[in-house]
């Protein structure tokens, strides 16, 4: 994006559920990791994830489209 944000769309599917009707948390983590890493690589910053911590605030349904976004906070 023009503002330096990396975005992606992901189409969820019931076959990807962890708990009934809820997208598997490991997949959510992998998607977040991918959009963050792609932002860095797109900016020419070689990187790989050594550690990631995620606090899940709400369940994500395993149907519909997910809008993912990452941006660098330079503060």
Number of C-alpha atoms within 10 A of each C-alpha: 7 5 6 12 13 19 15 13 12 11 10 17 15 15 11 16 18 14 12 10 16 18 21 19 17 10 13 16 15 12 17 17 16 16 20 22 19 18 20 17 13 11 10 9 11 10 12 13 9 5 6 9 6 9 6 10 6 7 12 17 19 21 16 12 12 16 10 16 14 19 15 11 5 4 3
